[in-house]
Amino acid sequence: MASSPTPAFLRLAAHPLRWRLLSELAASDYRVRELVGLVGEPQNLVSYHLRLLRDGGLVSARRSTHDARDSYYHLDLARCADALAAAANALHPALAPLLPGSPSASLPARPPRVLFACTGNSARSPIAEALLRHRTGGRVEAVSAGSHPRPRLHPEAVAVLSERYGIDVGDRRPRHLDTVTGHRFDYVISLCDKVREVFPDFPGHPRRLHWSIPEPATGAGFVRTAEEIEARVHHLLPILTSSQEVPS
């Protein structure tokens, strides 16, 4: 009997350099030059393999809102999970259900502390803070702040959290990054390209991650932004609940 073709995900991920790129992007969004430094390979080679990963639908690129000459690369973890399940099923149907379908509910004895930041602290970062608190029942200490905080939360952000997730943030006000400088966090996560460039240092060497998410402009845009942040929070939870280090 003829063997079935190797699943596309395995063909892509099996290459050592592509696996390293996937591992780096599993933790954070990066620009090409940053990936070049992380994997220690020439830019033309890194760009070539990134193109293959993009063609395979595993990686996407988004223009930086800080400098449009730059692009941030993002790994679609949900698509990777589907591809891994399909590859397991292709080998033997009994294997697919063995893949974890949801993050562990257990958390370390000391609650992890996570800071989210965007420029205005009026939409993206407070949405992330609210969703992480909601998903963990408050067992993660989530905080958000901005480099140039707006006077109030965007009403569309308040509405989408209330209507789609049942979370009330109507009494919350944006805060400046200065109000949390000097505090200790386990993870500091920038959600916009501009604030990433002005992120202050924090004591204790927290893990810095970047989620390159454009500022929403319309009602539908806020829904899409909340959905993307919810997906990223979902994939952050196993990192927070695991004793293992995030890939560096």
ChimeraX attribute file (.defattr): number of C-alpha atoms within 10 A of each C-alpha:
attribute: neighborCount
match mode: 1-to-1
recipient: residues
	/A:1	3
	/A:2	4
	/A:3	5
	/A:4	8
	/A:5	8
	/A:6	11
	/A:7	15
	/A:8	13
	/A:9	19
	/A:10	13
	/A:11	10
	/A:12	18
	/A:13	18
	/A:14	12
	/A:15	11
	/A:16	10
	/A:17	18
	/A:18	19
	/A:19	15
	/A:20	17
	/A:21	22
	/A:22	23
	/A:23	16
	/A:24	20
	/A:25	22
	/A:26	18
	/A:27	21
	/A:28	21
	/A:29	24
	/A:30	23
	/A:31	17
	/A:32	18
	/A:33	13
	/A:34	13
	/A:35	22
	/A:36	18
	/A:37	11
	/A:38	14
	/A:39	14
	/A:40	11
	/A:41	12
	/A:42	12
	/A:43	14
	/A:44	11
	/A:45	12
	/A:46	19
	/A:47	15
	/A:48	12
	/A:49	17
	/A:50	23
	/A:51	15
	/A:52	14
	/A:53	20
	/A:54	16
	/A:55	11
	/A:56	13
	/A:57	14
	/A:58	21
	/A:59	21
	/A:60	18
	/A:61	18
	/A:62	16
	/A:63	17
	/A:64	19
	/A:65	17
	/A:66	14
	/A:67	10
	/A:68	9
	/A:69	8
	/A:70	15
	/A:71	20
	/A:72	21
	/A:73	23
	/A:74	24
	/A:75	24
	/A:76	17
	/A:77	17
	/A:78	14
	/A:79	14
	/A:80	17
	/A:81	14
	/A:82	13
	/A:83	17
	/A:84	17
	/A:85	19
	/A:86	18
	/A:87	19
	/A:88	18
	/A:89	14
	/A:90	16
	/A:91	13
	/A:92	10
	/A:93	12
	/A:94	10
	/A:95	14
	/A:96	17
	/A:97	11
	/A:98	9
	/A:99	11
	/A:100	10
	/A:101	9
	/A:102	10
	/A:103	15
	/A:104	13
	/A:105	10
	/A:106	13
	/A:107	17
	/A:108	12
	/A:109	7
	/A:110	9
	/A:111	15
	/A:112	16
	/A:113	18
	/A:114	21
	/A:115	24
	/A:116	26
	/A:117	30
	/A:118	29
	/A:119	25
	/A:120	25
	/A:121	28
	/A:122	29
	/A:123	24
	/A:124	28
	/A:125	26
	/A:126	30
	/A:127	26
	/A:128	26
	/A:129	22
	/A:130	20
	/A:131	22
	/A:132	25
	/A:133	17
	/A:134	16
	/A:135	15
	/A:136	15
	/A:137	9
	/A:138	13
	/A:139	18
	/A:140	22
	/A:141	17
	/A:142	24
	/A:143	21
	/A:144	26
	/A:145	26
	/A:146	24
	/A:147	20
	/A:148	16
	/A:149	18
	/A:150	17
	/A:151	12
	/A:152	16
	/A:153	22
	/A:154	18
	/A:155	12
	/A:156	19
	/A:157	22
	/A:158	21
	/A:159	19
	/A:160	22
	/A:161	21
	/A:162	14
	/A:163	10
	/A:164	11
	/A:165	13
	/A:166	11
	/A:167	17
	/A:168	14
	/A:169	16
	/A:170	15
	/A:171	8
	/A:172	12
	/A:173	15
	/A:174	21
	/A:175	23
	/A:176	18
	/A:177	23
	/A:178	12
	/A:179	10
	/A:180	16
	/A:181	13
	/A:182	12
	/A:183	12
	/A:184	16
	/A:185	21
	/A:186	18
	/A:187	19
	/A:188	24
	/A:189	22
	/A:190	28
	/A:191	25
	/A:192	24
	/A:193	23
	/A:194	17
	/A:195	20
	/A:196	21
	/A:197	10
	/A:198	11
	/A:199	18
	/A:200	13
	/A:201	12
	/A:202	18
	/A:203	11
	/A:204	11
	/A:205	12
	/A:206	17
	/A:207	16
	/A:208	18
	/A:209	18
	/A:210	22
	/A:211	24
	/A:212	24
	/A:213	21
	/A:214	16
	/A:215	19
	/A:216	17
	/A:217	10
	/A:218	10
	/A:219	14
	/A:220	12
	/A:221	14
	/A:222	23
	/A:223	18
	/A:224	14
	/A:225	23
	/A:226	23
	/A:227	14
	/A:228	15
	/A:229	22
	/A:230	18
	/A:231	14
	/A:232	17
	/A:233	16
	/A:234	17
	/A:235	17
	/A:236	16
	/A:237	20
	/A:238	18
	/A:239	16
	/A:240	23
	/A:241	17
	/A:242	14
	/A:243	10
	/A:244	9
	/A:245	9
	/A:246	17
	/A:247	13
	/A:248	11
